[in-house]
């Protein structure tokens, strides 16, 4: 009686093995091509806040998508074949939806199971801020002092996704002393303005500024990250400072096309 087992000859085995080796070589070459092709800095494309160095990130990230699911503004996406990033890895495109830090606790880092997005740096920064506050008040923080607020700000300061750059000052409305009136954003995206508890749809929020300063007014890190400096004759220009962490809010809100201000990622994303 036949036992149902399919037997193959040595020649068939060797042929199948050779095919597999060739297939792996092709896949490997394709992977190398994609890696080489994507090894450029793309303005506005950054990893989530707290991501470790790119080479280590690619090994640590298991593409689970938990960071995508927990982001309250849907800023984080998983790369597809058209993105020129490592397939399935998380990224943020500031042109579409910036990280506005409105989750407060940096939830993407908190939920990452492998440390590819490293929550330790945020916890350390928050703990240090709390201890400094305790020392300021001799160990007794008054009830009317928002200690968590100090911790949140400290955590934001170590996000280090990238840095804002003025692409062309001639594109900047403020540089020509011009104001802006219209929707806060050119497409539907979410933002929690500084000092607010509610998120808004930027496409449905109308604003009027005598001199365009959207990148400054709505920056989650405030004047430590960006200021509007007068250049003379009623003209101004945003000045990016050391406190900028590349969240992308300024790029998302900039009303000019092309954008007068963009985010350059901290390092090449491959």
JOQUIVEN-V414536 format. One line per field, one symbol per residue. psi: psi as a letter, one per 40 degrees, with the letter a starting at -180 (. if undefined). A space follows every 50 residues. Layout:
BEGIN
psi: ???
END
This chain:
BEGIN
psi: hheehhiiiddddddddddddddddddddddddddddegihhhehiiihe iiidddddddhefdeddddeheefdhihhadeefihheiiihhdddhihe feedegddddeheeedhhedddddddddddddddddffeghidehgdddd ddddddeedgdaiihhdhdddhdddefiahhaidieihiihhiheieiii hdeehhihhdhhfddddeheeaeediihhheifeiihhhhidehefdedd ddeheihihdhihhidihh.
END
